[in-house]
């Protein structure tokens, strides 16, 4: 048994004639999950055709690691055909080259039982710490891709392909396998190869996979997936259940009902406590389903079914029930809700636009040393499921978050979904033993002390007014070639507390004018810039921080003249290469912001050892002015990044004491959130005064990773996303 055995026993090769055109994964005894575009290719249809294949159309599959030469026949399950579409809502077709898109899922039902040895794959939600692999369509291990998740951009995950692997077509539809956690964490949807002229160190390709939450949301009829076998806490769970479920009849009844809920066969009269627990721990969200069923078993006639203090007659004391819940949390710390509860909540959150996910986490988890990286409210709920109630907090963090969202929606005049969110909280609280009075009191406290949970950097709301939206961001992940004059890039948007959205991908090399043209296009078509102008963020490897991206402009080719983002928009540089050590320094400097002094690094500090010593001595300096000869800028900027400095201001051409004093005066008395706008105005003043060739606004640059901009969502270092 090798480390990839569960993957191999479930891996399916999807065929068109004698050719492998894609892959799939066994998710139940006779069900194979794949991409809809892979099915289209197998049937000889156009890649993004949306029509449901007819019942007479069959797809040929193989399980290459179980029965290499055996062809299997399968048909599309009609209710689980979700073809590619351009938007989350509607059925707009996908335009070629447009990423990401939605849907693109299909489930195939085998005409007969699979060969002996085939096993459904275990599934878990992805994280950002572990390496994953993907097999090519044939299942041959030689072209295996290794990749690390970089950013979640629902419904997809973007991953950097490692090791310079040869990327070819044929990975689509295959399972994305996390070796360390022994689970499938997504379904490969697309792979893009980096150009040969990409800068050294650039990942060879980007892989895109459909996330497990997206699969579950798109395919509600799909049976719950298996999960890796639980080890920790199982004995505690067995002991707790023995004290709660009294008698064989109780165990048999719960096992039968749980099997029906999870779409798994029941052991019938052979069921016992071990089989009941084995069934629950072997299926995604099986533990919450088990607790829900145990609570409902034979409720006493004298108690209301939703009384959180009521226990069915065969149950032990309330202490036994609490012990059972603690054991369940030990086995599956990230699963609090049943499948139905999670889907109901996701449907309601889709209508909520008033709450910023990051700010919500900061409110609900004010003392957490590290906040998880999230992209959207649904992602936030997934993160909060792993946190249990703290001492003195009778309402779990997950329910606290939903209560806060409901309060914000109601304050904005949105009766729906606020009232439905309240009803959802009431039902889930009662089912999980949370006192109704505690929930009501928590809601009243939030309403009494309400200050809007808003995107960091937004202005406070005035009395009776709706909270103002934070300025939107356009984020450009720039990959320079060796010459630094041509680029490949991706452009993301982030606005009004919504999730990051991949707006444009350019894999072919382009010049700076094309980059700016694409930024203008994204601003016009994807970003609403009312009431404030957008912030443009360039993400660069630290070796390329010297690129003067803040002075780039498009050609003077239309009636508006050239488009110069550094003048009309706030343009900042951010780095994609923070390390664990630099993050520790970043936190220290962030904590010291209210009283920190500015630090100047000039010609005396161009030696790396001296610069590092200065940054160590001034460990609380959050803002650094770099003022030395331009050929030393790269060295000092990299030292600042490694030391965790989040705001660095420098002039790309001029240096000397007068420049240092001018830049210090520019930031003196300025809150860190106002620095990008102050820099933009100085650039504009320099252009507005053409007679002054020495105005310090010319070629002024700002590296800005300040606290209101955490986490750096596009950094390729996987840990950054897990530990912003």
N, C-alpha and C positions, 0 to 999 in steps of 0.2 A: 504494500500500500504506500504510494508516494504522496507528496504534499498536494498534488493536483488530482488525486483520484476522484473526489466527488465531482469535480469539473468534468473529467473525462467520461464518467458514467452517465452524465446528463447531456453532453455536447452532441448537437445534431448538425449534420451537413445538409444544406438545402441545395438541390440539384436542378439543372436544366439540361436534360439529356445526360451526356457523360461529364458535364462540367459542373464544378461546385461554384455556385453564384453567391452564396451567403451562408450564414449559420443560424442556429437557434439553440434553445435550451429546453430540456424536459422539465416542466413545472408540476405535472401530476402524472399519474400512471400512463395516460394516453394523450396528454396535451403538451404541445411544443409551442413555446413563445418565441417570436421572431419579429422582424420589422416588416411592415406592409410592403415596402418597396422591394424587399428581398423576395416576397411571394410574387410580386408583379414580374420580377426578373425571371423567376423560376417558371412562370406561365408564359413567358415570351411577350409580356405586355410592356407598355411604356412605364418607366420607372415610378412616376408619381401618379399613376392612374388611381382614381378614387372609387370607381365602381366595384361593388362586391363581386368577387368571382362566383360563377355559377356552381351549383351543386355537382354538375358533371365534370368540373375542372378539378383535377387532382394534382397534388404536389408530391414529388419524389424526395424522400429523405434517406439519410443513412446515419447510423450511430457508429462512427468509425472506430471508437475505442471499445465498443461492446461487440459489434458484429460487422467487421470492416466491409465485407462484400455484399451485404444484404440490403436490398432496396425496400423501403417502406413507403406505403401510400397514405396520404393524409388529405383532408379537406379543410377549408377555412370554416371556423365556427362563426356563423353570421353575426351573432350578438357581440362578438369580440373582434370584429374587423374595424380598425380605426386608421383609415388611410392618412397620409401626410396632408397637412393643411397649413396655410400661411400664418394664421392667427389662432389664439386660444379659443375664440368664439367664432362661429360660422364655419363655412366649408370652402373658403377661398383657396384656389390651387397654389401650390408652391412654385415660385419662380426659380429657374435654374440659378444656382450659386447663392441663393438667399439662405442665410443661417442666423439663428436656429429656426426651425419650424416646429410644429406641434403634431401630436399623434404619431403616425408611422409605426403602429403596432398591429400585430395579428397573432391569433392563436390557431394552431392547426391541430385537428383531432386525428389521431392515427386510426386507420381502418381496423387494426388488430392490436393485440397487446404487444408491447415492445419486446425485443429479445431478452433472454435471461441475463440478468446482471445490470440492466439499465435502472437508474435511480433518479428521481427528481432532485434538482439542485437546491441547496439551502440558499436563502436570500437574507441580506441585511442592508440597512441604509449605509451609504458610503461615508467615509470620513476622509480627512485630509492628511493623515499621517502615514499611510501605508502604500506600498507599491502594489500595483495591479497588473494583470496580464490579460491578453486577448489572443485566442487562437484563430488562425486563418480558416477559411471556409471548409477546407478539406479535413481539418483537425490535425494536420501534420505539425509536430512541435517545432520544426526548424524555423518557420517564419513567425514564431510567437513574438508579439509586441509587449514590451514592458512600459508602463506609464504610471505617472503620479498625478492624482487629482490636483488641479490648480485653482479652479473657481467654480462655484455653483451658479449657473445662469438658467434657472428653471425655464423649461422642463429638462434641460440638459446639464451635464457636467463636462467641463473642459479639462483635458488631461495633457500633460507634456509627455511625449514619447521619448524614452531614454535609450541610450546606447547606440545611436546612429542606425537603428534598424531600418531595413528596406520596407517602405510602406507601399502596399499595392491594394487594389480593390479586392473585396472579398471578405473583409472583417465584419461588415454590417450584419446586424441581427444576432451576433454572437454574444455570449455572456462575458461581462467584465468581472474578472475573478480576483478577489482579495486573498492572497495566499496566507497572510498572517491570521486573518479572521476566519478563513475557510468558508467563504460565502461569495455569492454573486452580488455585486453592488450596483449593477446597471446593465444596460443593453447597448452595445456599440451601434451608433447611428451613422457616423461619418468620420473620415480621417483625412487631414490635409497635410501634405508634405511641405516642409520649408524649402525655399529655393537653394540651389547649390551655392550661391554667393552670399548666403546669410552669414552674419557675424560669427566669429568663433564663440563657442559656448551656447549658441542658440539651439534650443531643442530641435531635433530632426523633424518633428511633426507634431501636430495637435490632434488629439483624438477627442471626439465628442460622443458621449454616451447618454442614453435616456435614464434618468434616475429612478430608483425604486419607488419613491413617493409618486412620481409622475406616472409610472406604470400602474400603480394601484388606483390612482385617480382616473386614468383613462379607461381602465378595464375593471369596473366594479363587479362584474360577474366572474372574474377570475378567482378560482379557489385560493384561499390563503396559502402562501408559499411556505415551504419548509424553512427551518433555521438551523444553524449549527447546534449540535447537541450541547445543552447546558451542563456545566459541571458544578460551578459554585452555587451553593444554596439549595441544591436538590434535596439533600437529606433533611434540611430544615423545613422545606416545603412538605415533605412526606410526614414528618413528625407533627407539623401544624395541622395538616389535613386529618390526621388520625384523631385529633382532639375535636375537630369541627364536624366532620362527616361521621356520624355514628351508625354503624351497621353496614352490612353488605349491600342491602337494597339501595341505600343512599349512594354508594360508590357506583353500582351498576347504572342507576338512573342518570347520574352526572356524566359518566363516561359515554353513555348512549347519546345524550343531548349534546355534549361537547363534540363528539364525532360528527353529528349532523351539522352543527354550526361550521365546523372547519372543513367540511367536505371530505372527510376521511372515513374509511371503514371502521365500524365498531367491532370490538373484540367479543361482543355479546356476553354470554354467560361466563366466558373466560376472563372478563374484565376484573381487574383488581386495582388497588391503590397505585401500584407501580406503573401499570399500563395507563391509568388515568393521567398521572403526572408525565409519563413519557409522551403521551399524545399532546399535552399542553405545551411542554418545553420544545417539542419538535416542530412547531408551526408558528409563523409570525403572528404576534398578538394573541397567541394561544393562552398565555397566562392571564391577561385581563379577561378573556372570555371565560376562563375557568372560574375566576373570582365572581364574575357576574352570575354564572350558573349556580355556584355554591350558595350565593346569597338568596337566590330565588327558590331553592329546593324546599318544598313543603313549608311555606310561611304559615305561622300560627294564625288561627282565625281571629284572635283578639287584637292583632297588631296590623297597622297599616303597612302595605307592602313596601312603601318607600321611607318608612321610619328608620333613620340611620342607626338608632339604638336597638331596633328590634332584631331578634335572632330567631330563626326557626326552631321549633321545638327540639330537634335532635342536636342542636348546636350546643357547644359549651358556653362559657362565660364570654363577655365582651373582650376580655383579655386574650382569649384564644383567637378571636377574630383578628385582633390587632397583630398578634403574632403571625397569623397567616399572611396578612398584608405585608408585613416586614420581610417574611421569607420570600414572597412573590417578587418584591422589589430587589432582593438580593439576586434572584435567578435572572430576572429581566429588568435591570434598572432603567432602561430606556423605553419601557412600554407601560403606560398608565391607562390608556383608553382602549376600548374594544374597537374592532374594525368599523362597525357602524357609527360609533361615537366619533371616531376620527374623520370619517367621510362626511358626516353631518357638519362637523366643525369646519372642515375645509370648504364646504359649500357656502357657509355663512361668511367666512373670512374673505372669500372672493369679492364680496360686496363692500369690504371695509377699506377705506383709503385715507383715514384721518390719522393713523398711528404709524410712527416710524419704528420699524422693528428693533433697531439698535437702541434707541432711547427707551423703548419698552423693556428690553432686557436690563438696562441700567436701573430702571425703577423697581423691577421685580427682584433682581439679584444685586442689591446695592453693595454687598460685601464680598461678592465673588472675586477671587484673585484674578481669574481669567474669564472673560466672556466669550462664549462661542461665536464664531462668525456665522451670520445668517443672511439669507437673501429672500426677504418676504415674510409675511406674517405666518404662513403655513410652515415655513422653515423654522421660524421662532418657536412654534408650538412643538415641533419635533425635538428641538433642543431642550425645551423646558420639561418635557416628559421625563428626562433623566434626573431632575432635581426633586428631592423629597422635601417635606415641610421642615422648617427649622424650629428650634425651641421657641415657644411663644407665638408661633404663627400657625393657627389651626387650619388655615386655608392653603392648600398646596400652591406652589408657584405657577403651575399651569392654569389653575382656576383663577388665581389672582390676575394673570395676564388677560384672560378672556373677559373678566369683570372690567378691567381698565379699558379694554377696547370698546366694550359696550357703553361705558360712561362717555368716552370720547365721541362715539357715533351719535348718542342721544344729545350731547351738548351741541353738536353740529346740526341738529334738527333732523337726523336720520332715524325715524321711528323703526324702520326696517333697515338693517338687521338687529338694532339694539335690543328690541323686545325678544326676538328669537334667541339672541345670545344669552340673555338673562334666563330664559327658559331652559336653554341647553345646560347652563351652569347649574341650575336648580336640580335638573334630572341627574347629571353626572355626580354632583356632590352627594345627593341622597344615595345613589348606587355605590359610591365609594366610601361611605361612612363619614362624610364631612358634615358637621352640624349646620343646619339651615340658618340658624341664628348667627353663626359665625360669618357665613357668606353675606347675609344681609348687613351685618355691622361693618364688614370690610367694604362693601359697596357704598354704604353711607359715609364712611371715612374718606374714601376716594373722592366722592362727590363734594364733600365739605372742604377738602383741601386741594381741589382740582387745579392743577396748572397743566396745560395741554402737553401730552406726550408728543413732541414734534421732532422733526429732523434737526440735529445739532447745527447751530449757526443761524437758525431762523429767528426772526425778531419775535419778542413776546407778544401774545395776543392782547389786545385792549379789551376793556369791559364791553361785553355785548357783541364783540366781533369774532368772526371765525379766525382761528390761528392762521397766520400767514405761512405760506409754503416756503420751504428752504429753496435757495436757488438751485436749479438743476445742474448736473455735472455731465460733461462729455469727457470720457476717459479713453485715451489713445495708448494702446499697448504697442510700442514701437520697437521693431527689431531691425537695427541698421545692418547693412552689409559691411564688409571689411573696410571699404573706402569711407564709409560714413556719409555717402551722398545718395544712396538708394535704400529703400526701406520696404519691408512688408509689415503689415499692421492689422490690428483689430480695433474697432471703435465701439465702446459701450456707452450706454446712457443710464443715468440714475437720477430720478426726480420724484419729488412729492412723496417720499417714504416708500416708493415702490421698489421692487427687486431690480437688480442689475439686468440690463437687457443688451444682448449683443446686437448692434445695429448694422455693422458692416465688417466684412472680412476682405482684405486684399492680399492674396498670396503672391501675385506677380509684383516684381520690384517696381517701385514708383519713386519719383522725386518729391521734394518738400512741397512744391506747388500743388501736386496731386493730393498730398496729405491734407493740406489746408482746404482744398476744394471739397474733399470728402467730409471734413469737419463742418464746412458750411452747409453741405447737403443734409447731414444728420441734424444740424441745428434747425434747418427749415422744415424737415419732414418728421422728425422724431421728438423734438424738444419744444415744450411750451415755455417761452421765456418771460412769462408775466408772473409776478411783478418785477423780478430782478433778472439781470443778465446771467447767462450760464457761466460756470467755471470750467475751463478747459484744463485737464490734467494729462501731461505726458508721462507715461511710465517708461523708464529707461534703465538698462543695466548701469551699474555704477561707473563702468569704464567709458560710458557715452554721455555722462552728464555735461560734458563740454559742448555738446551740440546746441547751437543757438536756436532752439525750437521756439522760444518766446518772441523771436523777431521774424519768423517765417510769415509770408503772405502769399496770396494767390495772384495771378497775373491781372493786369488792368484790362479786363476783357468784357465788362458789361457797364451798364449805365451807372451802377453804384460805385464804380472804381474798384481798386484792389481790396480784398478782404484781409485785414491784418488783425488776427485774434488778440495779439498782445496789447492792442490799443483799445479795441471795443469790447473785449472780454477779459476776464481775469485768467491769465495763463500761468500755471505753475508747473514745476518739474517734480516728479516723485520717483523714488527708486524702487526697483523690483528685487533688491538684494539685501534686505535686512536679515540678520542672523539672530540666533537665540541670545547671543551676548549683546548685540545691539538693541534688541527689544528690552532687555533688562535696563540698559541705560536710558532708553526711550521712556520707560515707565518712571524712572527716577526723576528725569528732567520734567516730565509732565506734572508730577506731583508738586514740584517746586515752582511751577509757573507764576503763581501770584506774587512771589517775592524775588524771582530770579533776576540776575543782572545779565546784560548782554556781554558777549565776549568777542574781541577782535583778534583774528589770526592774520598777521601780516608777514613781511619779508623775514622777520626774525623766527618764524615758526614753520618755514618751508621744509625743514628736515622732519621726516615722519616721526622720529622718536620725540623730538621737541613738541610737535603738534599734539601727539598722543598724550604727552605729559601735561600740556596745558589743559586739554579736555578732561583729563583725570582730576587735576586740581580744581577745575571749575565744573564739577560733576552735576551742578544744578542749572547750568546755563542751557536754556532751551532755544535761544536765538544766537546765532553766530554770524558775524560779519567777516567774510573772506576778502582780504585786500592785499594782493601781492601780484607779482608778474604773472600774466596769463598762463605761461607754461607750467606754473606750479598749482594751478587751480585744481586739476584732477586729483593730485595727491591730497590736498587739504579737504576737498569734498568727500573723498573716500574715507578719510579719517573721521570726518563729522558723521558720516553714515554709520560707520562701525561703532562710534561712541554713542549712538542713539539720539543725536541732535535732530530735531524735527523741523526747524526753520533756519535756513541758511540763505543769506542775501549777499550777492556779489556783482561786480561790474566786470563784464567779459573783456574789456579793453583797457580801462584806466585803473590806476592804483596810486597809492600815496596817502598821506595823512589827511588831506582835504577830502578825498573820496570816502575814507573811513568815517570822518566826522559827519559828512553829509548823510551817509547811510544810517549811522547811529541816530541822527536827528530824525530821520524818516520813521524809524520804528519806536523812538522814545515816546513813552506815554500811549502807545498804540496797543490795544488788545490784540492778541495773536490772531483772532478771527478777522481782524480788520487789515492785516498785513497784505493779503493779496490785492485788495482794492486800492490800498495806498500805493503799491508798486504799479498797478495799472495806470493810475492817475499820473504818476511820475513819467511813465513811458509816453503817455498822451501829451503831457506838457512839453516834453523834449521835441516831439514832432510838431507841436503847435508853435514852437519857437525856432524856425529853421535858421535864423541868424545866429543862434547860440549853439555852436558846434561842440561845446564842452559840457552841455547840460548832463547831469549825472543820470537822467532818465534813459539816455541812449544806451542800449545794450545792457540794461539792468535785468538781472535774473534772480529767480526765487525758487529754492527747493523747499517744498512745504508738505510735511507729513504731520501736521499738528493734531492735537487730540480730537478735534471735531471731524477729522478725516479718517479715523481708524474704523475698520481695519483696511489695510491696502489690498483690496479684493483681487487685484490682477497680478500680484506678485507670484512668480512661479514657484518660489520656495513653499512646499506644501504645508510646512508647519505654521507659516504666517497666517493662513486661513483658519487653522484650528486655534492659534494663540495670537490674536491680532497685535 
